[in-house]
Amino acid sequence: MPLLNRLEEKINIDALETLKHAFASADLNRSGDLELEEFKQLLKRQLHLTPSKEQQIDALFMKIDWASKDSITWDEFCTYMQLEYAEKEDSYLRAKEVAFHMPARIENIPHRDPVLRITDTSDGTFVACSQEGVVTFWSPNTELKRTRSVVNTENTSRTKPKWITDFAIMPQFNKFIVGTGDREIQFFELSSFEPYCQISGLETVPLKLDYSSTGFDECLILFGDTQGCINIFVIKSAGECLRTWKKMPKQDGFIASMSLDGVANSPNVQFIRWQVHSDWVQQIKYYHDIGQVISCSNNPNTALVIGCTIGSTHVEQQLKELRDLGGGERSRPKQFYAYNNTKTRLEADQAVFKVYKGVKCFDFSKEKNIIVTGGMDRIIRLWNPYVSLKPTAMLRGHNAPIFFLRIADEDDRIYSLSTDRCLKVWDIQDHTCLMTVRPKSHKIRGDLQAVHYSPVSKAIACATDQMAVLCLRHKAALHADMVISHKDPVTCCKYNASFKQVVTCCSGSVVKLWDFETGAAIFEYGEAHDESAITCMTFDSTGRRLITGGRDGILKIWNYNNGHCLRVLKKAESKNEFPEDDVKREVCDLTYVEMNKNRYVISVGWDRRINIYYDSLSDSNIHHVQHPVPYWADDVRDGHREDVLAVAHCLPNLLATASYDGEVIVWNLVSGHIFCHLRPPPPKGYSDQSLDGDLGIGKLLFFKTRAHKKDAGSLVASGPRAHIHIWNVFQGGQLMAQFPGSKAPGGVVSAMATNKLNSVLYTADSLGFIYVWDVANYCLQNAETEPPEVILSWRGHIESVSSIDLVEQNKVLLTSSSDCTVRMWTIEGHYIGTLGQPELWDIYNPATYQHPMVPYDVLVDPMSMPSHPVIAQKQSTIDVLHQEARTDPNDKLEQRSPSPVAQYGNKTQFFIDDDQIAAMLKERPFDKGTGKRLRHEKNKKVKVEWSGPSEYQMLHCYDLADTPQPTPPQLKVNKDDPFDFYID
C-alpha cells in the first residue's frame, strides 16, 4: 500500500467519534468549515502524527476539497471517507470474482466400473483409474490421450476378476502404485505399464493409498485399511529396494512378488502400523511440510486425526515390548513383528478432531495454516491444525453430503462439491461463498465417482459415467506470460501532478489509480459508465476532478480519489424517429477549457456536433444532470458531416476538431465561427491500407508555444492516410508538412504528445511502436518536404497504443494499449515497468527499473524482430558470412539470385461490383458492427452470463396440434312416441 493511503487507513470508526467532537473545537473562526492549517492541527493532535506526515495531510485535504474552496466541512469529510471505503469494498469483491466456462466439457469414458480416483501430472494431464484396472490419461480439454490396464488379463484360473481399490503415482521413480482387493500393493512402470513388483500378504484390504517423497532416494508409502489402521512404509534407498523386489520370483508369471514380512524385515524399510480410526479410512494424506499424516473416517469420535509417522519415544512401553519380544521370540511366528505389531499413538503424537457424522473428505494448507473438512452433515468446517476442540469457521450452503474439498492457495479459495453435483467456491479470508454452480449450468449428469482439482490447468475434473472437466475463466492465453494492468483493453491514461498518481481507464468501465513513484495500485472503482466502455478522459484545471466520456454518450465528473460522481453531463433526450441513431452517440474525445474565468467541458463524438457544458461549481449541488449549451450556428450549418473523433484547444481562442472523413475544422472559441477548413491532398504513391481509405484522424495536438507565430505550423494531426500533418491555421490554413507517422507497413498513428517547449513530438502507432521526433525548428517559418529527424524509436506494445502522456518533470513516458497494459518508459526508451506487476519500482532509483529487459510479449512477437538481410530473404546465410571474402570483382562464383522481398501489411486490391454491393446491403452488415463502426465494436464489452441458462430458458416449447372435432351423433326419433329417441 503506498504511503499516501496510510493516513486514511488510520481513520476508523473509533477515530471518527473522536474527530467529530474535535472538529467543532478546531474551528477557530466558527465558520463551520476547517481550513488547511486547522485541519492539519486537528489530525496531528488526534492521530498523533509526526511532522513528516504533513504532505499526506495536504493530499487528503485536496481530495476532500475537490471544489478548491480551501475549506472542508464535517459532512464533506464523512462523505469522502464513506465513499472511499465503499468503493474499496466493491473493488475488493471485484478482485475476487470467479467464473467457469459453461457448460463443462464432457466426454464418454472407456471405464466399465466406477472410477476410484483422479489425479494430475506436472503438465496438467489428468490420470484416472477404475475398479477394473483401466487407467486413462486425459488432457485439460477432455481429450483421451491413452488407455492402459494394470490387471493381468491372461490369467484364466481366476473365477472372479481382480478389482483395484486405489492408486498413487511415484513421479521420482516413474512408478504407478495400485492397491488391490487381493490385499496387495502392486508397482507398474508409469511409461509402459509393465508389471514391476508387488507387496503381498496383507491381512486387510488397502482402501486408500498415498505416496510422498521425503528426500533424495527416500519416500513414504501409506495406506488406510478396513480396520481403520494407518500403515506406513518408511523406505530408504528406495531405488535399490525396488530393484531388489523386482528380482523376486514372479507370481502367476505376471509380477515379481515380495511378502510383507520380507519387506518389513529388510534393512532399508521400516513398517509401522497405527490403530487410528474405528471405521474404514475414507482419505489419507502425508504432508511433508509438517511431517504429519492426516486421515479421516465416518466415525464421529475419530473423524479426523493428525498424527506422526514413527512416534515419539516411550521408555516404559519399549521396555515391555523388549521383554515380550525376548520371551517369545522363538515361539511366535515371524509375521508378529510385521503386521500384528499394531500400536496406538500416544496422546502427544496425534490430534483428534471430533465431527458430527464423521468426515468424508478434507484438505490442508500449510501456507494458510487451515484444514477444511466435509462430511454427511453438509457443513464445511475450517480448523486451526493446532486447535481440535472447535472449528474457526463453518460454511453452510450445501444441501447434500460433501464429496470433494480443495484449497487453492494461490487464489485464496476453497472448492467444494457435494453429492448432488453442486459446486461452490468459497473465500478463505471472508468465509463467504463467491459462486455456486448447479447441475443445470455445468450439465454434469450421473453419480459422482471421483473429483480432482488441478492447479496447473486450473480445472476441476469430475468422473461420473462420463468424464467432465470444468475450466476456470482466468487470464487469456495472450496474458499468460505477461502482466496486465486491466482485464479489458486500456483506452486512456493520464498523470496527475497534484497527487503524483496515474489514472487509467479501460473498456470494461473501470477506473484505476496507481502510485506513480512505485507503480502500486491505490484505488479502483468500476461501472463508471454502467456497462459502457470509457473512451476518453481528462482532468480539470485544478487536477482534483476527473472527467470521463463513454460509449453511452454521457460525460461524468468525478472526485476520482473516492469514486464519487459529482455531476453527469449529457444531451437532452431527443424525439428521434429513428431510435437506433440515439444509441450510436459515443463520446470520442473531450477537453477542458478555462477561458476568461469561465470553465467549459467540450466533447465530440458520433453525434457530429461540438457539445459545450458550463462547469459551474455553484450549480453542482442543484443540478446533478446538466445539458449542453445550444449548438453554434456554424456548427449546424457548415460543421462536420462525419463522426468527430478528436478535439484540441489552444488559448486564447482556438479550437480544432477532426472527423472520420479526414477533415479538420478550426473554430473561434469566443464567437463560435469557423476559422478555417483543412483538407490535405493525398500523399504521393500512397496506397490505402483499408477499404475506408484511412481518412480518420484520431488525435489532434497544438504546439502552444507557436500560437502567436503567424508563419509557423502549430496544429498537428495524426492523419489522414497514416501520415502526420502539420498545419498553419492562419490565412485560411496552410499545410506545412506531411510525412508517414509509422515506419512499419500498415501502421497508423494512434496517440501523440509533446513537451512544454514543443521541441519534441512523441507518437505511437497501431502496431505498438513509439517514435520520438525532433521538431524544435521544424515548420517554424517555411513548409518542409522532408520528415523531421527521428531521435529514437522502440516497440512498447504488441497492439495499438491508445494513449500517451509525458511526465516531463521526471522524464517519464506513459503508454497504454489495447493489450490491457499501461507501461512506463524513460524518455530514452528504457523500460521502467508495467502497472500491476508484483515487483514495485522506485522512480528515483534506476536500479529498480526493468531495463535492460523488455516486455516479454514484445520480445517474442515476430514484428519486433530487427531488419536483417537473411530474415528479409535478400541474402543467404553463406553470403552474409563470406561477404568480406568476396571482394574480388573477378570472382566468378555464381551469385545467388535474390528472393522476392516479403511484404507485410500490404492489403489486396478489392474490386466490388454493383451486384456485390446490393447483396451486402441486403444482408445489412452495418447492423453487425462492420465498416467504420468496426474499430469501436472490437473493444465493445460483451456481457457474459456466468451462471448458465435459467430454468425458463431451458423449457422446451411445442406447437399444439388442432383438437379434432368429434362427429355429432345421428339421433333417430320414434314417430309414435316423441320422447323416445335413440342413436343410430
Secondary structure, DSSP 8 states (H G I E B T S, - for coil): --GGGHHHHH--HHHHHHHHHHHHHH-TT-SS-EEHHHHHHHHHHHHT--GGGHHHHHHHHHHH-TT--SEE-HHHHHHHHHHHHHHHHHHHHHHT---B-SS-EEEE-S-SS-EEEEEE-TTS-EEEEETTSEEEEE-TT--EEEEEE-S-TT--S-SS---EEEEEEETTTTEEEEEETTTEEEEEETTT--EEEEEE--SS-EEEEEEEEEETTEEEEEEEETTSEEEEEEEESHHHHHHHHHTS-EETTTEEEEEHHHHHTSTTEEEEEEE--SS-EEEEEEETTTTEEEEEES-GGGSEEEE-SS----HHHHHHHHHHHHHSTTTS-THHHHTS--B---GGGEEEE--TT--SEEEEETTTTEEEEE-TT--EEEEBTTB-SS-SEEE---SS-EEEEEEEGGGTEEEEEETT--EEEEETTT--EEEEE-HHHH---S---EEEEETTTTEEEEESSEEEEEEB--S-GGGTTS--S-SS-EEEEEEETTTTEEEEEETTS-EEEEETTT--EEEEE--TTTTS-EEEEEE-TTSS-EEEEETTS-EEEEETTTTEEEEEE-------S-HHHHH---EEEEEEEEETTEEEEEEEETT-S-EEEE--GGGTTT-SEE------HHHHHHS-SS-EEEEEEETTTEEEEEETTS-EEEEETTT--EEEEE-----TT---SSTT-S-----EEE-GGGTT-TTS--EEE--STTEEEEEE-STT-EEEEEEES-SSTT--EEEEEE-TTS-EEEEEETTSEEEEEE-TTTTSSS--SS--EEEEEEE--SS-EEEEEEETTTTEEEEEETTS-EEEEETT--EEEETT-SS---TT-GGGS-TT---HHHHH-GGGS---TTTTTSS-HHHHHTTTT---TT--S-----------S--------HHHHHHHHHH-GGGGT-GGGHHHHTT------TT---TTTT----------------EEE-SS-TT-EEE-
